[in-house]
Amino acid sequence: MLAARGAFAQVAEFSDDFETGTLLTSDAPAGRWSSRSNPGAGSPPTSSAAAAHRGLRGARVVDSSSGGGSSSQEYLVATLATRTGDTYVRTWLRLTSPTSQSNYLLGLFSGLNQQCSTEIELNGSTWNLDGYSQPNSYSGVTASQPLTSGSWHLVEFAQLGAGSSSGRRRAWLDGVQVVDAAADLSGGQVGFLSLGEYSTSSGYTGTTDYDDVRVAATPHVSTFALSSTSALAEGCATVTVALRDSTGGAPVAPYLLALDVDAGGATAFAGASCTGATATVGVDAGVSQVTFGVSAPIPGTFQVSVSHADLLSAPPTQVTFTARPLDATCGSPQACGSLQCVGGRCALSDGGLPDGGVRPGPDAGPPDAGPDGGSPDAGPSDAGPADAGAPDGGTDAGPSDAGQGDAGERDGGPVDSGNVDAGTPGTLAVGCECEHGAAPGSSWWLSAMVAFVAAARARRARRAAPLR
């Protein structure tokens, strides 16, 4: 079952949910009651589907005779372990068409001599918690709230301190204490439980239905309390169900309590970690509380309620889911509230993330962080070819024909120096930037060229002169 906190198990001395369809221990299958009595003209107590508060069956007692005496007796008796101390009794009870005469509905007795007893007595529109404190010392206290005809009520009473002069009688109607009275229970003990009409003097008529009768030495579970935690949308909140008795204590479940859960549009889970969606959570017998998970895909407040047919209802609890924050993981756009769910992360309305985040998607490149130290824009620079045109200042591409100096022969004859053919000077490459901005063909340029050629001829002449 679910994770829950253990406690001492409540040992029910007697219980009957009437689901066997039988009443007496001698029936097959065996019931829980020792004997049944209907000496008069009325119908004996029966197991009836019409009397069920929970499950398939309950017990029904019909008194159709307005006469007194034995004709007004239709009841069941269960034998209990004889003991002193505290005894708590509970049952779901419904009255149909009761008359104004008195009638006993349920009672604890120490024995046939009624030395000590606690009984529920109906008196028209009111009811009392009555009983014997000592033989022939009978008293009762009227409950502060009435039993409503036609409606199911959870009726509980306690006989406290049997065998003590400082005993008490208490009663609760639908979880609210309606009787608290002192009683001298010295010399008393518990021995029997009677269900039905066992008075010999009543002219009462009507129908009484019973279901889920239990007797124990400790208070019975009657309701529960809910508490919860909150979470982010798509996260896991928890709800804790803690069993309560009508005294405000924390009893344990008398049997496996399968609680129906209404999560109010959210989803309930069997585990506190939100695994295993379910509409029912269980509190094991002997356990006092259970915690289960709740999750919702969208932000909002959800009302979670729990119910069980054998328990009084309890106020629901509210579970709040808040929107997932910026950059949190998300499964749906709604989980992020006013933000967007982009690539599984909560983002701003334009899809952006906080500075430094990397957003998955079409633009997967690293951001241009600029002066804060991030990587610069890695796009390729302009790789087009540079201007490959020849720069100005190219050399004289024309061959300089320097001619040849005929040096003659060293035969002693006259030296024929020959004429130096200076050749035709080449032409400077187009685009030459001349010094001082002079264009080719200007007087300065021509003078410079004449001087240059003359110097070259002189050098050749010197190299060609014969040695002496």
C-alpha positions as CSV (number, residue, x, y, z in Angstrom):
1,M,0.0,0.0,0.0
2,L,1.0,3.7,0.2
3,A,3.7,5.1,2.4
4,A,2.1,5.8,5.8
5,R,3.0,6.3,9.4
6,G,2.4,3.3,11.6
7,A,0.7,3.3,15.0
8,F,-0.7,0.9,17.6
9,A,-3.5,-1.1,15.9
10,Q,-6.9,-0.5,17.2
11,V,-8.3,-3.8,18.4
12,A,-12.1,-3.8,17.9
13,E,-13.7,-6.1,20.5
14,F,-16.7,-6.4,18.3
15,S,-17.6,-5.2,14.8
16,D,-20.2,-6.0,12.2
17,D,-20.6,-4.5,8.7
18,F,-23.5,-6.9,8.0
19,E,-22.0,-7.9,4.6
20,T,-22.3,-11.6,5.2
21,G,-26.0,-11.3,4.8
22,T,-26.5,-13.2,8.1
23,L,-26.7,-12.0,11.8
24,L,-26.2,-14.9,14.2
25,T,-23.1,-16.8,15.0
26,S,-25.1,-20.0,14.3
27,D,-25.9,-18.9,10.7
28,A,-24.0,-19.9,7.6
29,P,-21.9,-18.0,6.9
30,A,-21.6,-17.1,10.5
31,G,-22.8,-13.7,11.7
32,R,-21.5,-11.8,14.7
33,W,-24.5,-11.7,17.1
34,S,-25.1,-14.3,19.9
35,S,-28.9,-14.2,19.9
36,R,-32.0,-12.5,18.4
37,S,-35.3,-11.8,20.1
38,N,-38.7,-11.0,18.8
39,P,-41.2,-12.4,21.2
40,G,-44.0,-10.1,20.0
41,A,-45.8,-9.5,16.8
42,G,-43.1,-7.4,15.2
43,S,-40.5,-8.6,12.6
44,P,-37.2,-9.9,13.8
45,P,-34.0,-7.9,13.0
46,T,-32.8,-8.8,9.5
47,S,-29.8,-8.2,7.3
48,S,-31.2,-6.0,4.5
49,A,-29.9,-4.3,1.4
50,A,-32.4,-1.5,2.0
51,A,-30.6,-0.8,5.3
52,A,-27.1,-0.4,3.8
53,H,-25.2,2.8,4.5
54,R,-22.0,1.4,3.0
55,G,-21.5,-1.7,1.0
56,L,-24.4,-4.0,0.2
57,R,-26.2,-4.6,3.5
58,G,-27.1,-3.3,6.9
59,A,-29.4,-4.4,9.7
60,R,-33.0,-3.4,9.9
61,V,-35.4,-3.4,12.9
62,V,-39.1,-2.8,12.2
63,D,-41.6,-2.2,15.0
64,S,-45.1,-2.2,13.5
65,S,-46.9,-2.8,16.8
66,S,-48.0,0.1,19.0
67,G,-48.7,-2.2,21.9
68,G,-46.5,-2.4,24.9
69,G,-45.0,-5.4,26.6
70,S,-43.2,-8.1,24.7
71,S,-44.8,-7.1,21.5
72,S,-42.4,-4.1,21.4
73,Q,-39.2,-6.2,21.6
74,E,-37.1,-6.8,18.5
75,Y,-33.3,-6.8,19.2
76,L,-30.0,-8.5,18.8
77,V,-27.4,-9.3,21.6
78,A,-23.7,-9.7,21.2
79,T,-21.6,-11.1,24.0
80,L,-18.5,-9.1,24.9
81,A,-15.5,-9.9,26.9
82,T,-16.2,-9.0,30.6
83,R,-14.0,-6.2,31.7
84,T,-13.9,-2.8,33.4
85,G,-12.5,0.5,32.2
86,D,-13.4,2.4,29.0
87,T,-15.7,1.2,26.2
88,Y,-16.5,3.1,23.0
89,V,-19.5,2.2,20.7
90,R,-20.3,3.6,17.3
91,T,-22.8,2.9,14.5
92,W,-24.4,4.5,11.5
93,L,-28.1,4.9,12.3
94,R,-31.2,6.0,10.4
95,L,-34.7,6.5,11.7
96,T,-37.7,6.2,9.4
97,S,-41.2,7.3,10.5
98,P,-40.6,7.2,14.2
99,T,-43.5,7.9,16.5
100,S,-43.3,10.1,19.6
101,Q,-43.1,7.3,22.1
102,S,-39.8,6.3,23.7
103,N,-37.6,3.5,22.3
104,Y,-34.2,2.1,23.2
105,L,-31.9,1.9,20.2
106,L,-28.5,0.7,21.4
107,G,-27.0,-0.1,24.8
108,L,-24.1,-1.5,26.8
109,F,-24.9,-3.8,29.8
110,S,-22.8,-5.4,32.5
111,G,-25.3,-8.3,32.8
112,L,-28.9,-9.2,32.9
113,N,-29.3,-7.5,36.3
114,Q,-28.4,-4.1,34.7
115,Q,-26.0,-3.2,37.5
116,C,-24.2,-0.9,35.1
117,S,-25.5,0.2,31.7
118,T,-25.3,3.0,29.1
119,E,-28.1,3.3,26.5
120,I,-29.4,5.5,23.7
121,E,-33.0,6.2,24.3
122,L,-35.2,7.9,21.7
123,N,-37.9,10.2,23.1
124,G,-39.9,11.6,20.2
125,S,-37.8,14.4,18.6
126,T,-35.1,14.2,21.2
127,W,-32.8,11.5,22.5
128,N,-31.0,10.8,25.7
129,L,-27.9,9.0,26.9
130,D,-29.3,7.0,29.9
131,G,-28.1,4.2,32.2
132,Y,-27.9,2.6,35.6
133,S,-25.1,3.8,37.8
134,Q,-26.0,1.5,40.6
135,P,-28.9,-1.0,40.9
136,N,-32.1,0.9,40.8
137,S,-30.3,4.2,40.2
138,Y,-31.2,5.2,36.7
139,S,-30.5,8.7,35.1
140,G,-30.2,10.2,31.7
141,V,-29.0,13.4,29.9
142,T,-30.7,14.8,26.8
143,A,-28.4,15.3,23.8
144,S,-27.9,18.8,22.6
145,Q,-28.7,17.9,19.0
146,P,-31.6,15.8,17.7
147,L,-31.6,12.8,15.4
148,T,-33.2,13.8,12.1
149,S,-35.7,11.3,10.7
150,G,-34.8,9.9,7.3
151,S,-31.1,10.9,7.5
152,W,-28.0,8.8,8.3
153,H,-26.1,9.8,11.4
154,L,-22.9,8.7,12.9
155,V,-23.8,8.0,16.6
156,E,-21.1,7.3,19.1
157,F,-21.2,6.9,22.9
158,A,-18.6,6.0,25.6
159,Q,-18.9,4.5,29.0
160,L,-15.7,5.6,30.8
161,G,-14.3,4.2,34.0
162,A,-16.5,1.2,34.5
163,G,-15.8,-0.1,38.0
164,S,-15.0,3.4,39.3
165,S,-17.1,5.9,41.2
166,S,-15.7,8.7,39.0
167,G,-17.0,7.3,35.7
168,R,-18.4,9.3,32.8
169,R,-20.9,9.0,30.0
170,R,-20.3,10.8,26.7
171,A,-22.0,10.8,23.4
172,W,-21.2,12.3,19.9
173,L,-23.6,13.0,17.0
174,D,-21.8,13.3,13.6
175,G,-18.5,14.0,15.3
176,V,-19.9,16.7,17.7
177,Q,-20.0,15.9,21.5
178,V,-23.7,16.2,22.6
179,V,-23.5,14.6,26.1
180,D,-20.9,14.6,28.9
181,A,-22.2,13.5,32.3
182,A,-20.6,12.1,35.5
183,A,-21.6,8.6,36.6
184,D,-20.9,6.4,39.5
185,L,-19.9,3.2,37.8
186,S,-18.3,1.5,40.8
187,G,-18.9,-2.3,40.8
188,G,-19.8,-2.2,37.1
189,Q,-18.4,-3.9,34.1
190,V,-19.1,-4.5,30.5
191,G,-20.6,-7.8,29.3
192,F,-23.2,-7.3,26.5
193,L,-24.2,-5.1,23.6
194,S,-27.9,-4.8,22.6
195,L,-29.1,-3.5,19.2
196,G,-32.7,-2.8,18.5
197,E,-35.9,-2.2,20.5
198,Y,-35.5,-4.1,23.9
199,S,-38.0,-2.0,25.9
200,T,-41.1,-3.8,27.3
201,S,-43.3,-0.8,27.8
202,S,-42.9,1.3,24.7
203,G,-45.7,2.0,22.2
204,Y,-43.2,3.2,19.7
205,T,-43.5,2.2,16.0
206,G,-41.0,2.9,13.2
207,T,-38.0,1.5,11.4
208,T,-34.4,1.7,12.5
209,D,-31.5,0.9,10.2
210,Y,-27.9,0.2,11.4
211,D,-24.6,-0.3,9.7
212,D,-20.9,-0.6,10.6
213,V,-21.3,-1.2,14.3
214,R,-18.1,-1.4,16.3
215,V,-17.0,-1.7,20.0
216,A,-13.5,-1.0,21.3
217,A,-11.6,0.2,24.3
218,T,-10.3,3.3,22.4
219,P,-12.1,6.0,20.4
220,H,-13.1,5.0,16.8
221,V,-12.0,6.8,13.7
222,S,-14.8,9.1,12.6
223,T,-13.2,11.5,10.1
224,F,-9.9,12.8,8.8
225,A,-7.9,16.0,8.3
226,L,-6.1,17.1,5.1
227,S,-2.9,19.1,4.6
228,S,-0.9,19.8,1.5
229,T,2.2,21.3,0.0
230,S,2.6,23.4,-3.2
231,A,4.8,23.0,-6.3
232,L,5.7,24.3,-9.7
233,A,3.4,23.5,-12.6
234,E,4.2,20.0,-13.9
235,G,5.9,19.4,-10.5
236,C,4.7,17.1,-7.6
237,A,2.8,18.4,-4.6
238,T,1.7,16.2,-1.7
239,V,-1.5,15.7,0.3
240,T,-1.5,14.1,3.7
241,V,-4.6,12.4,5.1
242,A,-4.6,12.1,8.9
243,L,-7.3,10.0,10.6
244,R,-9.2,11.7,13.5
245,D,-11.6,10.5,16.1
246,S,-14.4,12.6,17.6
247,T,-12.3,13.5,20.6
248,G,-9.6,15.0,18.4
249,G,-7.2,12.1,18.7
250,A,-5.3,10.3,16.0
251,P,-6.7,6.8,15.8
252,V,-5.7,4.1,13.4
253,A,-7.7,2.5,10.6
254,P,-9.7,-0.5,11.8
255,Y,-9.5,-2.0,8.4
256,L,-8.0,-1.0,5.0
257,L,-9.7,2.3,4.2
258,A,-9.8,2.9,0.5
259,L,-10.3,6.6,0.2
260,D,-11.8,8.2,-3.0
261,V,-9.8,11.2,-4.2
262,D,-11.1,14.1,-6.2
263,A,-8.1,16.2,-7.3
264,G,-10.3,19.0,-8.8
265,G,-8.8,18.8,-12.3
266,A,-5.3,17.9,-11.2
267,T,-4.0,14.3,-11.1
268,A,-3.6,12.2,-8.0
269,F,-0.9,9.6,-7.7
270,A,-0.5,6.6,-5.4
271,G,3.1,7.6,-4.4
272,A,4.2,10.8,-2.7
273,S,6.7,11.2,-5.6
274,C,3.8,11.3,-8.2
275,T,4.2,7.8,-9.6
276,G,1.2,5.7,-10.6
277,A,-2.0,7.8,-11.3
278,T,-4.9,6.8,-9.2
279,A,-8.4,7.8,-8.0
280,T,-8.1,5.9,-4.8
281,V,-5.6,5.9,-2.0
282,G,-5.5,3.5,1.0
283,V,-4.8,3.7,4.7
284,D,-3.8,0.2,5.9
285,A,-5.3,-1.3,9.0
286,G,-3.3,-0.1,12.1
287,V,-2.0,3.0,10.3
288,S,-3.1,6.6,11.1
289,Q,-2.2,8.6,8.0
290,V,-1.1,8.4,4.4
291,T,0.5,10.8,1.9
292,F,0.0,10.8,-1.8
293,G,1.1,13.0,-4.7
294,V,-0.8,15.5,-6.9
295,S,0.4,17.1,-10.1
296,A,-1.0,19.7,-12.6
297,P,0.3,20.7,-16.0
298,I,-0.7,24.4,-15.6
299,P,-0.4,27.0,-12.9
300,G,-3.4,27.5,-10.6
301,T,-5.0,26.4,-7.3
302,F,-6.8,23.0,-7.2
303,Q,-9.2,21.8,-4.6
304,V,-8.4,18.3,-3.5
305,S,-11.0,16.3,-1.5
306,V,-11.1,12.8,0.0
307,S,-14.1,10.7,1.0
308,H,-15.0,7.4,2.5
309,A,-18.5,6.1,3.2
310,D,-17.7,4.9,6.7
311,L,-16.3,8.3,7.7
312,L,-17.7,11.8,8.1
313,S,-16.7,14.3,5.4
314,A,-13.9,16.7,6.0
315,P,-13.0,20.1,4.4
316,P,-10.9,19.9,1.2
317,T,-7.4,21.2,0.9
318,Q,-6.1,23.5,-1.7
319,V,-3.0,22.8,-3.7
320,T,-1.3,25.6,-5.5
321,F,0.9,25.2,-8.6
322,T,2.9,28.2,-9.7
323,A,4.3,29.0,-13.2
324,R,7.7,27.6,-14.0
325,P,10.4,30.4,-14.0
326,L,12.6,31.7,-16.8
327,D,15.0,29.0,-18.1
328,A,13.3,26.2,-16.2
329,T,12.5,23.0,-18.1
330,C,8.9,22.7,-19.4
331,G,6.7,20.2,-21.2
332,S,3.9,22.5,-22.4
333,P,3.5,26.3,-23.0
334,Q,1.0,26.6,-20.2
335,A,3.5,25.5,-17.6
336,C,5.5,28.7,-18.1
337,G,2.6,31.1,-17.4
338,S,3.2,34.3,-19.3
339,L,6.5,33.0,-20.7
340,Q,7.0,30.8,-23.7
341,C,8.1,27.1,-23.7
342,V,10.9,27.1,-26.4
343,G,12.9,23.9,-27.0
344,G,11.9,22.5,-23.6
345,R,12.9,25.7,-21.6
346,C,10.8,28.6,-20.3
347,A,11.8,31.7,-22.3
348,L,10.7,35.3,-22.8
349,S,7.9,36.2,-25.2
350,D,10.5,36.8,-28.0
351,G,12.1,33.4,-27.3
352,G,15.2,34.9,-25.6
353,L,16.9,33.5,-22.5
354,P,19.0,35.2,-19.8
355,D,22.4,36.6,-21.0
356,G,24.9,33.8,-21.4
357,G,22.3,31.1,-22.0
358,V,22.4,28.9,-25.1
359,R,19.1,28.5,-26.8
360,P,18.6,25.4,-28.8
361,G,17.0,25.8,-32.2
362,P,17.9,27.1,-35.6
363,D,20.4,29.7,-34.4
364,A,22.8,27.3,-32.7
365,G,25.9,29.4,-33.0
366,P,27.6,31.0,-30.0
367,P,26.4,34.5,-29.1
368,D,28.5,37.6,-30.0
369,A,29.4,38.6,-26.5
370,G,31.4,41.7,-27.6
371,P,33.5,43.5,-25.1
372,D,32.5,41.3,-22.2
373,G,34.9,38.6,-23.3
374,G,32.7,36.4,-25.4
375,S,33.7,34.9,-28.7
376,P,33.6,37.5,-31.6
377,D,31.4,37.1,-34.5
378,A,32.9,34.1,-36.3
379,G,31.5,35.0,-39.7
380,P,34.1,34.9,-42.6
381,S,35.8,38.2,-43.5
382,D,35.7,39.7,-47.0
383,A,37.9,37.1,-48.8
384,G,37.7,38.8,-52.2
385,P,41.1,39.2,-54.1
386,A,43.0,42.3,-53.5
387,D,43.6,44.8,-56.4
388,A,46.2,42.8,-58.4
389,G,47.1,45.7,-60.8
390,A,50.8,46.5,-61.1
391,P,51.8,49.3,-58.8
392,D,53.3,52.5,-60.1
393,G,57.0,52.7,-60.3
394,G,57.6,49.6,-62.6
395,T,61.2,49.3,-64.0
396,D,62.2,50.2,-67.6
397,A,61.0,47.1,-69.4
398,G,62.8,48.0,-72.7
399,P,66.3,46.5,-73.2
400,S,69.0,49.1,-73.2
401,D,71.2,48.5,-76.2
402,A,74.5,49.8,-75.0
403,G,76.3,49.0,-78.3
404,Q,79.7,47.6,-78.3
405,G,83.0,49.4,-78.0
406,D,85.5,48.1,-80.6
407,A,88.6,48.0,-78.6
408,G,90.9,47.1,-81.6
409,E,93.7,44.7,-81.3
410,R,96.8,45.1,-79.2
411,D,99.0,45.0,-82.3
412,G,100.5,48.3,-81.7
413,G,98.4,49.8,-84.3
414,P,96.2,52.8,-83.6
415,V,93.4,52.2,-81.2
416,D,90.1,52.3,-82.9
417,S,87.8,53.2,-80.1
418,G,84.8,52.8,-82.3
419,N,81.6,54.6,-81.9
420,V,79.5,53.7,-78.9
421,D,76.0,52.9,-80.0
422,A,74.0,54.0,-77.2
423,G,71.0,52.1,-78.5
424,T,67.5,53.2,-78.1
425,P,66.5,53.8,-74.5
426,G,63.5,51.9,-73.3
427,T,60.3,53.3,-72.3
428,L,59.2,53.5,-68.7
429,A,56.2,51.5,-67.7
430,V,52.9,53.3,-67.9
431,G,51.8,54.7,-64.6
432,C,55.2,55.8,-63.3
433,E,54.9,58.5,-60.8
434,C,57.7,60.9,-61.6
435,E,59.4,63.0,-58.9
436,H,57.9,66.4,-58.3
437,G,54.9,65.3,-60.3
438,A,56.7,65.8,-63.6
439,A,55.2,63.9,-66.5
440,P,57.3,61.9,-68.9
441,G,58.5,64.1,-71.8
442,S,59.0,67.2,-69.7
443,S,62.3,69.1,-69.9
444,W,63.4,68.0,-66.5
445,W,62.8,64.4,-67.4
446,L,64.7,64.6,-70.7
447,S,67.7,66.3,-69.1
448,A,67.9,63.6,-66.5
449,M,67.7,60.9,-69.1
450,V,70.5,62.5,-71.3
451,A,72.8,62.7,-68.2
452,F,72.1,59.1,-67.3
453,V,72.9,57.9,-70.9
454,A,76.1,59.9,-71.1
455,A,77.4,58.5,-67.8
456,A,76.7,55.0,-68.9
457,R,78.7,55.5,-72.1
458,A,81.6,56.9,-70.2
459,R,81.7,53.9,-68.0
460,R,81.7,51.5,-70.9
461,A,84.5,53.5,-72.6
462,R,86.7,53.3,-69.6
463,R,86.2,49.5,-69.4
464,A,87.1,49.1,-73.0
465,A,90.4,51.2,-72.9
466,P,93.6,49.1,-73.4
467,L,95.9,48.6,-70.5
468,R,99.2,50.3,-70.5
